[in-house]
Amino acid sequence: MNRASTARVVVLWSVFLAVHLLTAWLGWVYPSQPMGDVVLVYEPWATSALGGGPIVGVTETWVYPQLALVPMLITAALSAPLVPLLGVSGAYLVGWAALVVILDAVAFGVLVGRTPSHARRVAAWFWCAALLLLGPIALYRIDAVTVPITVIGGLWLVSRPAVGAALLAVGAWIKIWPGALVLAAVIALRARMRVLLAAALVTVGVVATLFLLGADAEIIGFLTEQTGRGLQIEAVAATPFLWLAVAGAARIEYSFEILTFQIAAPGVDIVAAVVTPLMAIAVLAVTAVGALKAVRGATFPRLFPPLALTLVALLIVTNKVGSPQFQTWLIAPVILWLVLDRVRARVPAVVVLALCLLTCLVYPIGYDALLRADALSVAVLTVRNVLLVVLLVLGIRALVRVPVRHPKTQE
């Protein structure tokens, strides 16, 4: 490693650590409690499980896949020595931030290595910028744990397909979205059987463990718990109804059952009932396009990135929920796209950075105004949601334009 290369790596690591420290600190000063879920939800769940009480996902139905409890329990262990100094809530917050920073650092190390290529340096800068623009929500949510796991899994798909797929499957058992990258890998990677087998083994292991712990119907609770919920105010499909709220023709209501704000207006229930089937149909259609490209000889570096990003964007655009932390899902696919095909990833990367900034302006900075149906806040959210659709269109266009060649001529 020459001196210039060493200096670039040192700068990258310095910026990475500075951005994480700043973002973690901003969680303490921004409005609207961006760290609220960590101490109001995660810490009680962990305390209950460790104290002999109900175990979410095992003894009672839960909104998350069951492995999501693992980082919450790890945080409880990390924070225990700090309780005398910071109290339970303060210690748990610091422990959570430390866990996310450690996981991110491991993934950043895999990405950058000792002598990173130009593409990997660009991807590293993108990650730092996305984290800074998105703000505390990028750290203080369970989704933050899945980003580094997905980055490592995606980077290892070619050199270690089984390990990479296993990591992606673990990520999917924490928060569903990394499963989109498993699907994309099965389609785009020639070692698809190893990907399938590794993902299946992880799933079988998780399900078997849950059965041994006494879970039954709770195993699929994270799927059934979502079916009856309404339309969250930040969801893309809720955008027209928010403007009705601005005009006084709709209401923003808090759901104590799922701890989120939803829109109440004529026609909302119909839209909420339609978007999930629409998601399934759209995912099938995109999968079919990707499979056709693969059959016709598309290469992994050209096919996987736009397919992965399109599938993840679909999960956001057609979701009844529009939580701000969903934007973290976009970071990993763009990092992988920048590494594999930097030139074609530039426009999607810029769009994702803009989405991160707009999301931070919506939550936590402008969330109180949004709950009052303030026109300016609704306008910012509208631009954000329109840009999500633009990103989806960009992904679809890139996928359709992936070049193909006859499989017999493929190297």
N, C-alpha and C positions, 0 to 999 in steps of 0.2 A: 504494500500500500504506500503510494507516494504522499508527499506532504500536502499537496492540494486536495487529494481525495480524503485524507484524514481530516483536514480542516472542514471540508463540506459535511462530513459525517458528524463532526463535533457541533457544527452550527445547527444541523437538523435536530440532533438530540437536545440541544439547548433550547431551541424554539419549541420542540415537543413538550419538554418539561415545563417551560414558562407558560405555554398555553393551557396546559392542564392545571397548573397552580392558579392561574388567573380565573379560569372557568370554574374551578371548585370554589374559589373565594366569592365569585359573583353570585353563587347560589345563596350566600348568606346576606347579600345586600339587595338583590333584585326583588321587586314586588311579587305578589300572588303565590308565595311559597313554592318556588320551583323544586324545593327539596322535600315537599310535603309527603309524597308517597313513601319515601324512604323511612321516615319516622312514624308516620301515621298508619302505614299499611304493612310495609315489609318487616319492620322491627316487631310489631305485635304478632305477626304470623310466625316469625322465628322464635320469639319468646314462648308462644303457645306450644310449638312443636318440641322445644327443648325442655319445657316445664311439665310435660305429661298431659297437656291439653289437646284439643283437636289439632289434627295435622291436615293442613289444606292439601287437597289433591289425593289424600289417602283415606281419611275418616270423614271428610266432607268435600262436596264438589267445589271446584276452584275455577277461576277464569283463566289461569295460566297452565301450560303443560308442567308436569310435576318436577322436572329438573330445575325449574325456576326457583324452587325453595332452597336449592343447594347454595347458591351465592349468598342468599339471605342468612343461612346458617353459618357460612364461613365468615360473614361480616360480624355476626354475633361473637364468634371466637376472637376475631381480630380486635374488636372493640372492647372486650372485657377488661383488659389492663387499664384502659383509659377512663372507665366509668368513675373511679374516685375523683379524677381531675375534672371531667367534663360533664358528668351526669350521664344517664342512660341514653337520652336522645342525642346529645352532643357527641358522645363517644361513638354511637352507631353511625352517625353521619360521617364522621372522620374515617371510621372503618370502611364504610361503603366507598367513599372517595378513594381511599388507599387501594382497595381491591380493584376498582375500575382502572386506576392509573397503572397498577402492576400488570393487569391483563393487557391493557393497551401497550405498555412498554414491551411486553413479550412479543406481541404482534408487530410492533414497530421495528423491533430488532430483526424479526424474520423478514420484514419488508425491506429494510435498509441494508442489513448485513454489514460487512466490513468495507466492501467496495461496490456500492450500489451503482447500477446503470443510470443513465439520464432519465429513463422512463420511471424507474423506481424512486428517484429523487423527486420527480414531479408528483408522483402519487403521494409521497410523504408530505410534501408541501401542501397538497390538496387536503390531506387528512387534518393537518394542523389548522388550515384556514376554515374548513368545515366545522371543526369543533369550536373554534373561536366565535364564528358567526352564529352558530346554533345556540351557544350559551349553556347554562347549567343543566338544561333538560337533556343535553348530550351525555351527562355523567350520572345524574341522579334519577335514573329509571332503570328497570330491569333490562330494557332494550340495550343499554350501554354494555352489558356483559356479552351480548351476542355479537357485537360488531368485531372485536378482536378475534373471537373464535372463528367467525366467518371469514375474516381476512386470512388467517393462517390456513384454514381449510381450503379456501379457494386458491391460495398460492401453492399449495402442495398437491393439487389435483393431478398435475401432469407427472411430477416426480414421485409422489407417494399417493396414488389415487385412493387406496383403501383407507389410509390414515386421514387424508383430506376429507373424504366422504363421511368417515366416522365423526370427525369434528363438526361438519355441517349438520349431521343428524343430531348430535348433542345440542347444537345451537337451536335446532328446530324443536327439541324437547324442552327448551327454555322459553323460546318465543317462536311462534310458528314460521315466521317469514324466511329463515335460512333454508327451509324445505324447498323454496323456489330455486335455490342454487343447486340443491341435490337433483331436482328435476332437470334443470338446465345441463348439469354435468352428465346425467344419464343419456341425454340426447346428444350432446356435443362431443363427449369424450369416447375415444375408441375402447378404453378399458371400462366400459359401462357396466359389465357384469361384476367387476370388483367394486364399483361404486354402489351398485344395488345390494350386493352381499354385505358390504360394510354397514350401510345404512340400515339394512334389515336386522343385522346382528345387534346394533345399538338399540333398535326399537324393541326387539325381542327381550334383550336384557333389561330394559327399563320396565316393560310390561310385566315380565316375570317377577322382578323385584317388588313391584307394586302389589301384585297378587300375594306374594309372601308376606307383605306388610298388612294385608287385610283389605286392600282396595278392591272394588268391584266396578259398579257403574261410575264411580268417581274417576276412573281411568280416562274416560272420554268426556269428562265434565267440562273441560276447557272448550269443547266444541258445542255441547248442548247449552251451556250457559250463555252463549252469544246469540242464540236463535231468537229470543224474545225481546232483545233490547231495541230501543228506538234509534232515532237518527241523532247522532252527536252533533253539536253545533259547528265543530270544525271540519266535519266530513265534506267532501266535495259535493255530494248530492244535496247537502243542506244549504248550499249557497243561495239559491233563489228564496228559500224560506227565511233566511236571515234578513234579506231585503224586505220581506213582508213584515218581519219584526221591527225593522227600522220605521216602516210605515204604520206600525201599530196593529197589523193584521195577523200577527203570530206572537207566540210567547216563548221565552227561554226558561226552562224549568230544570230543577236539580233532581236527579234520580238518586235517592238514598240507597237503592238496591245495588246499583253498579257504580256509585260515587262519581257521577259525571253530569255535565249539563247537556240537555237534549232540547230539541226544538219541538214545539207543539203547535200544529196548524192543520187546517183541512188538507188532506192528501198526503200528509207525512207518513202515515202508516203504510200506504200503498207503495211509496218510494222505498221505505225501509224493507218492505217485503220483497221488492224486485231486485235490489242491488246485489244481494248475495247470490241468487241464481245467475245474475248477469256476470258476476265475478267468475263463477264456475265455467260458464260458456266461453267467456273471454280467455280464460287460462287454457281451456281445451283448444281454442282456435290458435292461440300463439304457440302452444305446444306442437300442434299439427304443422304449422309453418316451419318451426325449428326442426322437427323430425324430417320433413321433406328436404330441407336444406342438408341435413346430415346424410340422408340416404343418397343424395346427389353429390356428395363428396366435399361439402364445406369443411374447412379446417377449424380446429378447436379455437385458435386465437381470434379468428374472425367471427365464429358463430357463438361461442359461449358468452362473451361480454354483453352484446346487445340482447341476447335471449334472457340472460339473468336479470339485467336491469329492467327489461320490459315486463317480465313476470313480477318483479318486486313492485314496480310502479303500478301495475294492475291491482295488486293487493291493497295499495293505498287509495287509488282513485275510485275503486268500486267498493270501498269499505264503508260500513255504517258508522264506523268510528274514525275520527280524524285527529287523534291525539298528536300533540306536537312531537313527541318522541319518535313517531313513525318516520320522521325525516332521517333519523339515524340509519334506517334500513338502507337508504340509498347510498350511504358512504362506502360500504364494502364493495358493492358491484362496480362503482366508479373507480375505486382504487384498483380493482382487478382489471378493469378495462384499460386504465392508464398504463398498467404494467404490460399488458398483452398487446395493446394496439393504441398507442398514445395519441397519434394524430387524429383518429376518428373519435376519440373519447373527449376531445377538448370542449366541444359545444355542450354535451351532456354534463360535463364537470362544471362548467360555468353556470349552467342552469341550476344544478344542485346547490352550488354555493349561494346563488340568489334565493333559492328555496329556504336554505338554512337561515339567512338573514331575515327574510320575511316572516318565517315561523317564530323567530325570537321576538320580533316586533309584535306579533300576535300574542305569544305567550313566552315569557311572563310579563313583558313590558306593557302591552296594551290590553291585558285580559279583563281587567275590571271594566274598561270602557266597552269591550266586546259584550260582556254580560248585560250591559245597559242598552245594547243594540245601537251603539254610537256609530254614525254613518262612516266616519273616517276609519274606525277599527274594522268595520265590516268590509270597507273598500280594500284595506290592506289584506285581509283574509281572502277576499275574492281574487285579488291579483295572485296571491299564493296558490290558490286552488286552480286558477286558470293555468298557471305555470306548471303545475303538476300534470295537467292534461297535455300541455305542450311537451313535457319530458316524455310522457307515454308515447306521443306521436313520434317524437324523435327516435325513441327506442324501436318502435314498430318499423319506421322507415329504414333504420340501420339494419334491422333484421331482414327485411325484404330485399335489401341491396347486398346482402352477404353473397359473395361469388361462390359458384359451385363448379365442380368438375366431376367427371365420371369416376366412381369409386375405384375402377381398375387402374386409373392413372394417378391415384393418390399415393403419395410417398408414405 
